[in-house]
Amino acid sequence: MGYNAPNHDQLKEARDAADAQHKAYWEANGGSPHPETYFPGFERGWNDAVEVLSSGNNLPDDLASWAKQRAQETGQAEDAWEWEHGFKAGAEAARAAGEN
């Protein structure tokens, strides 16, 4: 199985789907979404995953630890759980978009 780097349209499609899922989660569970935190994480996860997968490597098995590490490296707040959640969703979406 190979990996074909997804294009900008696939990113937009994945981001739109994630936006709908993110809003639906908060509507069902109460609270309010923070897209200004979630989507920068989503896009960073997408871009990092595309870079890793395009180079012939696999994503780390522990996406949560990778997300936490990348949050620290990019200067996110200590409690950046929503950014980290977006990062993991973006990485998974990039993997799925490029699989063939």
Secondary structure as a PSIPRED ss2 file (coil, helix, strand):
# PSIPRED VFORMAT (PSIPRED V4.0)

   1 M C   1.000  0.000  0.000
   2 G C   1.000  0.000  0.000
   3 Y E   0.000  0.000  1.000
   4 N C   1.000  0.000  0.000
   5 A C   1.000  0.000  0.000
   6 P C   1.000  0.000  0.000
   7 N C   1.000  0.000  0.000
   8 H H   0.000  1.000  0.000
   9 D H   0.000  1.000  0.000
  10 Q H   0.000  1.000  0.000
  11 L H   0.000  1.000  0.000
  12 K H   0.000  1.000  0.000
  13 E H   0.000  1.000  0.000
  14 A H   0.000  1.000  0.000
  15 R H   0.000  1.000  0.000
  16 D H   0.000  1.000  0.000
  17 A H   0.000  1.000  0.000
  18 A H   0.000  1.000  0.000
  19 D H   0.000  1.000  0.000
  20 A H   0.000  1.000  0.000
  21 Q H   0.000  1.000  0.000
  22 H H   0.000  1.000  0.000
  23 K H   0.000  1.000  0.000
  24 A H   0.000  1.000  0.000
  25 Y H   0.000  1.000  0.000
  26 W H   0.000  1.000  0.000
  27 E H   0.000  1.000  0.000
  28 A H   0.000  1.000  0.000
  29 N H   0.000  1.000  0.000
  30 G C   1.000  0.000  0.000
  31 G C   1.000  0.000  0.000
  32 S C   1.000  0.000  0.000
  33 P C   1.000  0.000  0.000
  34 H C   1.000  0.000  0.000
  35 P H   0.000  1.000  0.000
  36 E H   0.000  1.000  0.000
  37 T H   0.000  1.000  0.000
  38 Y H   0.000  1.000  0.000
  39 F H   0.000  1.000  0.000
  40 P H   0.000  1.000  0.000
  41 G H   0.000  1.000  0.000
  42 F H   0.000  1.000  0.000
  43 E H   0.000  1.000  0.000
  44 R H   0.000  1.000  0.000
  45 G H   0.000  1.000  0.000
  46 W H   0.000  1.000  0.000
  47 N H   0.000  1.000  0.000
  48 D H   0.000  1.000  0.000
  49 A H   0.000  1.000  0.000
  50 V H   0.000  1.000  0.000
  51 E H   0.000  1.000  0.000
  52 V H   0.000  1.000  0.000
  53 L H   0.000  1.000  0.000
  54 S H   0.000  1.000  0.000
  55 S C   1.000  0.000  0.000
  56 G C   1.000  0.000  0.000
  57 N C   1.000  0.000  0.000
  58 N C   1.000  0.000  0.000
  59 L C   1.000  0.000  0.000
  60 P C   1.000  0.000  0.000
  61 D C   1.000  0.000  0.000
  62 D C   1.000  0.000  0.000
  63 L H   0.000  1.000  0.000
  64 A H   0.000  1.000  0.000
  65 S H   0.000  1.000  0.000
  66 W H   0.000  1.000  0.000
  67 A H   0.000  1.000  0.000
  68 K H   0.000  1.000  0.000
  69 Q H   0.000  1.000  0.000
  70 R H   0.000  1.000  0.000
  71 A H   0.000  1.000  0.000
  72 Q H   0.000  1.000  0.000
  73 E H   0.000  1.000  0.000
  74 T C   1.000  0.000  0.000
  75 G C   1.000  0.000  0.000
  76 Q C   1.000  0.000  0.000
  77 A C   1.000  0.000  0.000
  78 E C   1.000  0.000  0.000
  79 D C   1.000  0.000  0.000
  80 A C   1.000  0.000  0.000
  81 W H   0.000  1.000  0.000
  82 E H   0.000  1.000  0.000
  83 W H   0.000  1.000  0.000
  84 E H   0.000  1.000  0.000
  85 H H   0.000  1.000  0.000
  86 G H   0.000  1.000  0.000
  87 F H   0.000  1.000  0.000
  88 K H   0.000  1.000  0.000
  89 A H   0.000  1.000  0.000
  90 G H   0.000  1.000  0.000
  91 A H   0.000  1.000  0.000
  92 E H   0.000  1.000  0.000
  93 A H   0.000  1.000  0.000
  94 A H   0.000  1.000  0.000
  95 R H   0.000  1.000  0.000
  96 A H   0.000  1.000  0.000
  97 A H   0.000  1.000  0.000
  98 G H   0.000  1.000  0.000
  99 E E   0.000  0.000  1.000
 100 N C   1.000  0.000  0.000
